[in-house]
Amino acid sequence: MVDHLANTEINSQRIAAVENCFGASGQPLAVPGRVLLGEGILTKECRKKPKPRIFFLFNDILVYGSIVINKRKYNSQHIIPLEDVTLETLPDTLQMKNRWMIKTSKKSFVVSAASLTERKEWISHLEECIRHLLTKTGRQPSTEHAAPWIPDKATDICMRCTQTKFSTLTRRHHCRKCGFVVCADCSRQRFLMPRLSPKPLRVCNLCYRQLLAEKKKEAEADHRQPEPIRSDIAGYEPSSGDDSDKSDDDKADQWPADTEFYTSEVSWSSFHS
């Protein structure tokens, strides 16, 4: 499919249409050899609640963003190199069906498709692109992944001390190492994790102790960890959940309830041939 579509006019038009929808807020997507293979709406588990996101699968990157007007305007563009991606299927929950996790060294999150068939199509196409890229570059699949953030509503109490109860005055925080929802007292420490960010990040007390022990052990052994996969692609951001609750998300079009999204009669994704 990639060879068939590469350098064709229809592929150039499709990529240009995606660029136009993101407008000046997005990054240029047209590069030699890049092919747009599919697109669709998936539900992304965000920090506060699941939200619809538009996804575009290229042969080398995965692009997603917030929907302002479907097929006309998107924002909050994010670009993930596929060579850094691994996938994990997940069981259904009461709120979300046909789930899987997209894991990378810098960002991991859960999405769901409208049907089991669409999930299979997405995973199949993603895995094929990843295999092709790894074969082409000679790299091994990534083994280090950022922890996905546990949604705020998953717990009313701190997941570390189990004593602090969250309220409008007692804020929830997320440990950037384990993704747990924790209170301020259990996450006062910061630790530099270059794989995730050039700045020290909030971590829970348990992860802080573990990270310190690992750092001490590495120093004693004088052992350097291999450099993580780096990407020059703009927009590949280091957070695991910070993008999910921007104020402009709530200004998007009204979207069907979960009962309408998860119906076999409606197809929310399409793949090009």
C-alpha positions as CSV (number, residue, x, y, z in Angstrom):
1,M,0.0,0.0,0.0
2,V,2.8,2.4,0.9
3,D,4.6,1.8,-2.4
4,H,1.4,2.1,-4.3
5,L,0.5,5.5,-2.8
6,A,3.9,7.1,-2.4
7,N,4.5,10.1,-4.7
8,T,0.9,10.0,-6.0
9,E,-1.3,13.1,-6.4
10,I,-4.1,11.7,-4.3
11,N,-1.7,11.1,-1.4
12,S,-0.4,14.7,-1.6
13,Q,-3.9,16.0,-1.6
14,R,-4.8,13.9,1.5
15,I,-1.8,15.2,3.4
16,A,-2.4,18.8,2.3
17,A,-6.0,18.5,3.6
18,V,-4.8,17.4,7.0
19,E,-2.3,20.3,7.1
20,N,-5.1,22.7,6.2
21,C,-7.3,21.4,9.0
22,F,-4.6,22.0,11.6
23,G,-3.7,25.3,10.1
24,A,-0.9,27.5,11.4
25,S,-1.0,25.7,14.8
26,G,0.2,22.4,13.2
27,Q,3.5,21.2,11.9
28,P,4.2,20.6,8.1
29,L,3.5,16.9,7.4
30,A,4.4,16.6,3.7
31,V,7.9,15.0,3.3
32,P,9.2,12.8,0.6
33,G,8.1,9.2,0.9
34,R,5.5,9.9,3.6
35,V,2.1,8.3,3.0
36,L,-1.2,8.8,4.7
37,L,-2.6,5.4,5.3
38,G,-5.7,6.0,7.4
39,E,-7.6,8.3,9.7
40,G,-10.5,8.2,12.1
41,I,-12.0,9.3,15.4
42,L,-10.9,7.4,18.5
43,T,-11.8,8.1,22.1
44,K,-8.8,9.0,24.2
45,E,-8.7,8.4,28.0
46,C,-7.7,11.8,29.3
47,R,-7.0,13.0,32.8
48,K,-10.5,14.2,33.6
49,K,-12.7,12.3,31.2
50,P,-12.6,10.4,27.8
51,K,-12.7,12.7,24.8
52,P,-12.9,12.2,21.0
53,R,-9.7,12.8,19.2
54,I,-8.9,12.7,15.4
55,F,-6.0,10.3,14.5
56,F,-4.0,10.1,11.3
57,L,-1.8,7.1,10.6
58,F,1.1,7.8,8.3
59,N,3.7,5.2,7.3
60,D,6.2,6.7,9.8
61,I,4.3,8.8,12.3
62,L,1.0,8.9,14.2
63,V,-0.7,12.3,14.4
64,Y,-3.6,13.2,16.6
65,G,-5.4,16.3,17.7
66,S,-8.5,17.9,19.2
67,I,-11.6,18.3,17.1
68,V,-13.0,21.8,16.7
69,I,-15.1,21.2,13.5
70,N,-14.9,17.6,12.2
71,K,-13.1,17.4,8.8
72,R,-12.6,21.2,8.8
73,K,-10.6,22.4,11.9
74,Y,-8.4,20.6,14.4
75,N,-5.9,21.9,17.0
76,S,-3.5,20.7,19.7
77,Q,-1.5,18.6,17.2
78,H,0.7,15.8,18.5
79,I,3.2,13.8,16.4
80,I,4.6,10.4,17.5
81,P,7.3,8.6,15.6
82,L,6.0,5.0,15.0
83,E,9.4,3.5,15.5
84,D,9.1,4.3,19.2
85,V,5.6,2.8,19.5
86,T,4.4,-0.5,21.0
87,L,0.8,-1.5,21.5
88,E,-1.1,-3.4,24.1
89,T,-4.7,-4.5,23.9
90,L,-6.8,-3.9,27.0
91,P,-10.1,-5.3,28.4
92,D,-13.3,-3.3,28.1
93,T,-14.5,-1.1,31.0
94,L,-18.1,0.1,31.8
95,Q,-17.3,3.4,30.1
96,M,-15.0,2.4,27.2
97,K,-14.9,-0.6,24.9
98,N,-12.4,-1.9,22.3
99,R,-9.5,-0.4,24.1
100,W,-5.8,-0.5,23.6
101,M,-2.7,1.3,24.9
102,I,-0.3,3.3,22.7
103,K,3.1,3.2,24.5
104,T,6.2,5.2,23.8
105,S,9.2,6.3,25.8
106,K,7.8,9.8,26.3
107,K,4.1,9.4,26.3
108,S,1.6,6.5,26.8
109,F,-2.2,6.7,26.7
110,V,-5.3,4.6,26.2
111,V,-7.7,4.9,23.3
112,S,-10.8,3.0,22.2
113,A,-12.4,2.4,18.8
114,A,-16.1,2.4,18.0
115,S,-16.1,-1.3,17.2
116,L,-14.0,-4.4,17.6
117,T,-13.4,-4.4,13.8
118,E,-12.0,-0.9,13.9
119,R,-9.7,-1.7,16.7
120,K,-8.3,-4.7,14.8
121,E,-7.8,-2.5,11.7
122,W,-6.0,0.2,13.6
123,I,-3.7,-2.3,15.5
124,S,-3.0,-4.3,12.3
125,H,-2.0,-1.2,10.3
126,L,0.0,0.2,13.2
127,E,1.9,-3.0,13.8
128,E,2.7,-3.4,10.0
129,C,4.1,0.2,9.8
130,I,6.1,-0.4,13.0
131,R,7.6,-3.6,11.7
132,H,8.5,-2.0,8.4
133,L,10.2,0.9,10.1
134,L,12.2,-1.2,12.5
135,T,13.3,-3.5,9.7
136,K,14.3,-0.5,7.6
137,T,16.3,1.1,10.5
138,G,17.6,-2.0,12.1
139,R,16.4,-0.9,15.5
140,Q,15.0,-3.1,18.2
141,P,11.5,-2.5,19.6
142,S,11.4,0.0,22.4
143,T,11.4,-1.5,25.9
144,E,11.1,1.6,28.0
145,H,7.7,3.3,28.1
146,A,6.3,6.3,29.9
147,A,3.6,5.4,32.4
148,P,0.0,6.3,31.4
149,W,-1.7,8.7,33.8
150,I,-4.5,7.1,35.8
151,P,-7.6,9.3,35.3
152,D,-8.6,11.6,38.1
153,K,-12.0,10.0,38.6
154,A,-10.4,6.6,39.2
155,T,-9.8,7.4,42.8
156,D,-11.1,9.8,45.5
157,I,-8.1,9.3,47.7
158,C,-4.3,9.4,47.3
159,M,-3.1,6.2,45.8
160,R,0.1,6.2,47.9
161,C,-0.8,7.2,51.5
162,T,-4.5,6.1,51.0
163,Q,-5.4,8.7,53.7
164,T,-5.7,12.1,51.9
165,K,-9.2,12.6,50.3
166,F,-9.3,14.8,47.3
167,S,-11.7,17.8,47.1
168,T,-12.0,21.2,45.5
169,L,-9.4,22.4,47.9
170,T,-7.2,19.3,47.9
171,R,-5.8,18.9,44.4
172,R,-4.9,15.7,42.6
173,H,-1.4,15.3,41.3
174,H,0.3,12.7,39.0
175,C,3.6,11.0,39.5
176,R,5.4,11.2,36.2
177,K,7.2,7.9,36.9
178,C,4.3,5.6,37.8
179,G,1.3,7.6,36.7
180,F,-0.5,7.3,40.1
181,V,-2.9,9.9,41.4
182,V,-1.3,11.3,44.5
183,C,-1.6,14.1,47.0
184,A,0.8,17.0,47.5
185,D,2.4,15.6,50.6
186,C,3.1,12.3,48.7
187,S,4.6,14.0,45.7
188,R,6.8,16.9,46.9
189,Q,9.9,15.6,45.3
190,R,11.2,16.3,41.8
191,F,13.6,14.1,39.8
192,L,15.3,14.7,36.5
193,M,14.3,12.0,33.9
194,P,15.9,13.1,30.6
195,R,13.9,10.6,28.7
196,L,10.7,12.5,29.6
197,S,11.8,16.1,30.0
198,P,14.9,18.3,30.3
199,K,13.4,19.6,33.6
200,P,12.9,17.8,36.9
201,L,9.4,16.3,37.1
202,R,7.0,15.6,40.0
203,V,7.3,12.1,41.4
204,C,5.7,10.3,44.3
205,N,7.8,9.5,47.4
206,L,8.1,5.8,46.5
207,C,9.3,6.4,43.0
208,Y,11.7,9.1,44.2
209,R,13.4,6.6,46.6
210,Q,13.5,4.0,43.8
211,L,15.0,6.5,41.3
212,L,17.6,7.6,43.9
213,A,18.6,4.0,44.5
214,E,18.9,3.3,40.8
215,K,21.0,6.4,40.3
216,K,23.3,5.4,43.1
217,K,23.6,1.9,41.8
218,E,24.5,3.2,38.3
219,A,27.1,5.6,39.7
220,E,28.7,2.8,41.7
221,A,28.9,0.6,38.7
222,D,29.9,3.5,36.4
223,H,27.4,2.2,34.0
224,R,25.8,4.4,31.3
225,Q,22.3,3.5,30.1
226,P,21.9,3.5,26.2
227,E,20.6,6.7,24.8
228,P,16.8,6.7,24.3
229,I,15.4,7.0,20.8
230,R,15.4,10.6,19.8
231,S,13.2,12.2,17.2
232,D,13.7,15.5,15.4
233,I,10.0,15.6,14.7
234,A,8.4,18.7,16.2
235,G,5.5,18.2,18.4
236,Y,6.7,15.0,20.0
237,E,6.1,16.2,23.5
238,P,7.3,14.7,26.8
239,S,4.2,14.6,28.9
240,S,2.0,11.6,29.5
241,G,-1.2,13.5,30.0
242,D,-0.8,17.2,30.0
243,D,-2.4,17.7,26.6
244,S,-5.7,16.3,27.6
245,D,-7.6,19.0,29.3
246,K,-7.0,22.3,27.5
247,S,-9.9,24.7,27.8
248,D,-10.5,24.8,24.1
249,D,-11.4,21.1,24.1
250,D,-14.7,21.9,25.6
251,K,-15.6,24.3,22.8
252,A,-15.5,21.4,20.2
253,D,-18.7,20.2,18.5
254,Q,-21.1,18.2,20.5
255,W,-20.4,14.5,20.1
256,P,-22.7,11.5,20.4
257,A,-22.9,9.7,23.7
258,D,-21.0,6.4,24.2
259,T,-24.0,4.4,23.3
260,E,-24.0,6.0,19.9
261,F,-20.2,5.9,19.4
262,Y,-20.1,2.2,20.1
263,T,-22.5,1.0,17.4
264,S,-21.7,-1.4,14.6
265,E,-23.7,0.6,12.1
266,V,-21.4,3.6,12.2
267,S,-17.8,3.5,10.9
268,W,-15.6,6.2,12.5
269,S,-12.3,5.2,10.8
270,S,-11.2,4.6,7.2
271,F,-8.0,3.3,5.7
272,H,-6.8,4.2,2.2
273,S,-5.8,1.9,-0.6
